[in-house]
Amino acid sequence: MKTNFKELAPDWQLLLVALIIFIVTLVASVPAGVAAWFAQKNSPLLTISNASGTLWNAKFEGVSYNRIALGDVTAKIQPIALVAGRLTADVTSSGGALAANGRIELTSSRLSVRRMKAEFNLGAIRRYTFFGARYQGVARLDAKFLSLSRSGCKSDGAIVTTNALDSLAKKWSGAGFPLKGPVLCENGLMNLRLAGDSREGAATINVSVKPDLSFTMIASAEPKRREVSKTLELFGFRPRAGKLSYEAAGVLKGVGS
């Protein structure tokens, strides 16, 4: 008697679908506490005060990174993505330094966000200063798509805005100095280009980040008042091509108090 594999194919397909559903359901029913333990074990700078729910629908309370209190985070996993070998979750964060809402996709080599709206309170950064002053204000990211991997990055409709310079600008003119610009991916680099202007002059900040998180930053300013120029020179700005320029390089690390 010969076996007709064509006739058996539908049965095998149903069995495969059932097996996938079983595995996905099993994985997604893991308590959120297990995920919190695993995340903290692999990232010593991360702390989570409490976890409830399951991986399917989890809530992590009191999340902080390097002693920056980010807030409470909820995550709803998209189970079908687990079959393709990636973790996809709709996340929200509130009640701390980070207010965010969007989708995160994570694989072994890539981190991506989609339809992400995030606002970070820069005042939570206490270890470092910005040209001699404490970080103040907020930084906002509005990204249709942004992906970072070992091979580089990809972006679509990613915009950053910040009022980080307002505190310094108000000392000179009484007015704020908002900055805005796109996040672009060029030649494997992630490039952030911020620009702003007011009645006191104009400024740009260009930051390039490599996949290994090493970065370079070039800031330029065109102040209209001489006393502002002198103050910027005290902070390390140098005259170049009719503008004042400042350059820095290093490796991005966790920031905290």
N, C-alpha and C positions, 0 to 999 in steps of 0.2 A: 504494500500500500504506500503510495507516494503522498508526501505532505505538500499541500498547496500553501506556500508561504504568503501568497497574495491574499488568500482568504484569512490567514492569521494576522495579517498586518494591522487591521483595524483594532483587534484585541490587544496587540502589543502597544499600539498608540494610546489606547484607553488606560492600559496599565501604567504606561510612562507618565501620562497626565496625572493619574491618581497618586503615583509616587512623588511627583513634583509637588503636588498640593500638600501631601503629607509632610514632606520635608520643610516646605515653606511655613506651614502651620506650626510645626514643631519648633523651628528656629524662632519664629515670631512670638511664640508663647513663653519664651525665656523671660524670667523676671528682669525688670529694668535694673535692679540692684546688681545683677551679674554684669550687665553692660557697664555700669558705673565703676564697678571694681576693676574690670578689664581696662577701661579707659584711664583710670588713675594709675594703674600698675605700669602702663606703657607711656604715661606722661606725668612724671613726678611733680610738675608745676601745676597740674590740674587737681582741684579738690571739689568734691560734691557732697553737700551736707546730707541730702536725703534723696532717695529714688523710689518712685512708686509706679505701678502699672507694669506693663510688659514691653518688649521691644516693639510690639505692634502699635502701642499707644503709650508712650512713656512720659513721665514728668520728672525732671531733675531740679531739685531745689537747692538754693545756695551755691550755685556754680561760681567758682573763681579760678583765675589763671594767674599764677605768679603773684598772688595776693591782690589781684584786681577783682573786685566783686562784680561779676557779669550779670547776675540776677538768676531768675528761674527760667528753665528751658523746657519746652515741650517738643516732642518729636513723634510724628506719625509716619511709620515706615510704609513704603509702597512695596508690597510683598512680591509682585511679579518681577521687580528688578533684581531680587535675590537670585532668581533663576539664571539671570545673565551675569551673575558674579559681581554685582555692584550694590552698594547700600545707598538707597535713595529715600530721603525723608523730608517731609514738610515740617519746618521748625519755626518756632517763635521764641523770642527771649524778651523778658521784661523785668522790671523791678530792680535793675542794677545799672552798671555803666553801659550795657549794650541793650539797645532796643532793636529787634530785628524780626523780619518775617519773610520767608522765602523757602526755596527748595535747595537741599544740599545733596550732591551725589559724590560718593566716595568709592574708589577702587584702590588696589594695591599701589598704584602709581600716579593717581590723579585725584585732585579735589576740584569740584565744580559747584557753582551756585547758579540758580536760575530764578528769574523774577524776584530778585533779592532787594529788599529795602532795609538798610541798616543804619543806625545812628549810634556813634560811640562818644561817650563823655570823656573828652581829653583831660579833664581835671582829675580823672582817676589815675593818671600817670604821675607818679611821685618821685621816681628814681632819677629822672632826667629833667633837664630844663631846655627851653627853646630860646636861644640867644640870651641866656641869663635870666629868663623869666619862667615861672611855673607854667606848664601847659594849661590852657583855658579854652573854653568853647567846646564845640562839637565837630565831628567829621561825619559826613553822610555819604553812603554808597547807594546808588540806584543802578542796578545792573540787570539787564535782560539776560545776559549770560557772561560768565567769567570762569575760566578754567586754568588751573595751575598744575603742572606736572614736571617730571624730571627733564623732559625734552623742551619745555618752554611753556607758553601760555596761549590762550585764545580768548578773545573778548568780543562782545557785541552789545552796544548800547550801555556801556559801563561809564558812569559819571560820578565824580567825587566833588563834593562841595564842603567848605570849612570856613569857620570864622576864627580860626586859631590866631590870626594876626590882629584881631580887633583890640585886644587889651593893649598891645604896643602902639597901634595906630591912634587909639583914643588919647594916649598920653601926649601925642604930638598935635593932633588936630581936633580931637573931640568926636571924630567920626570913625565908623567901623571900616574894615578893609576885607570884604569877603573874597574868597578864592574859589575858582571852579575850573574843572577841566576833565578830559576823558582819560580812561585807562586803556592804553593801546598795547597790542602785542606785535612786536616787530623784531625779526631776526632772532627769535627765541627769547627775547627780553620782554619783561613787563614794564611799560613806561607810563608813568603818571605825570601829566602836564597840567599844572595849576597856574592860573593867571588871574590877575585882578587889577583894578585901577580906581583911583579916587581923585579928588581935587589936589591931593598931596603928591600924586605921581602914580607910577605903575610898578608891578612886580611880577615875576614868574618864578616858579619852582618846578624843576624837572628832576624826577627820580626814576632811575632804571634799576630793576631788580633781576638778577640772574636766577636760574633754577636752584642753584646752591644757596640762595638767599643773600649772596653778596650784593651790595648796592653802591651806586654812585649818586650824588645829589649835586645839582648846580642851581643856585639861586641867584637871580639878578634883580636889581632894583634901580629905578630911575626917579629918585626923590626930587622935588622941586625946591625944597628949602635946604640951604647949606647946613643948618644945624642938624637936620635929619641925616644928611650925608656923613657928617662927622661922627654922629652916634653909631651909624652902621659900620663905619670904619673901625670903631672901637670894638665892635662885635666880630671883626675879622673880615669884613667885606673889603675888596680891593678894586681900585679903578681899572676898568678894562673896556676898551672899545666904546668909550663914552658912557658906560654904565658902571655900576658897582656890582661886583661878582663875588660869590662865596661858593666854595666847593668842599665836599666831604665824601668819604667812602668808608665802608665797613661791612659788617655782617648783621643782618636783622636778627634780633634776639627777643625773648620775652621781656616785657616791660612791667614794672610794678613798683610798689613802695619799698 
